């Protein structure tokens, strides 16, 4: 169960990294990814949620042709950006209720681990016991983290790109724009999981769709800022 002892402040933004125990896979197939996306949406709620019952209700309403009933939600955090990798998760979160970030991470960690262990007939921890958190202090740092999160999937097709650079920029750009398991598509006008993330704040910082694409393309073309990002964890 992931946890942190420190207190997170309301209206402040944090980059969260949640890793699998022993570098194992936490998403083994497409259903796991969908369950993860569904979980960060459903567990972002201070009202108790039973995902299985909620999914049954949605399926029943859709099968009957009824309009899906609106949910009563009390958000714990605003999910500004996210990216799911095979063995870890990146989240950019703004806390909006007292202790909301810790509650959200605990609910997600327990909920997804329960699903994962049940599906794969295993026991024990799925995630490392502590998640990494970095407090975002200014707009420049926020832009760097936004780019870093959304370019993380490049390591799946260009291993070591952060150190040696991108070999095929066109292929890399196309890959990022087609990568389903992050908030990037929604930021560049491709409807993917629009209800999961709150994008208005970041759009004010980063600009509109074409400007965001330009930021990302510049990011993967230059390596200097990657070193700047790494130094943020050492401050």
Secondary structure, 3 states (H helix, E strand, C coil): CCECCCCCCCCCEEEEEEEEHHHCCCCCCHHHHHHHHHHHHHCCCCCCCCHHHHHHHHHHHHHCCCCCCCCCCCCCEEEEEEEEECCEEEEEEEECCCCHHHHHHHHHHHHHHHHHHHHCCCCCCCECCECEEEEECCHHHHHHHHHHHHHHHHHHCCCCHHHHCCCCHHHHHHHHHHCCCECHHHHCCCCCCCCCCCCHHHHHHHCCHHHHHHHHHHHHHCCHHHHHHHHHCCC
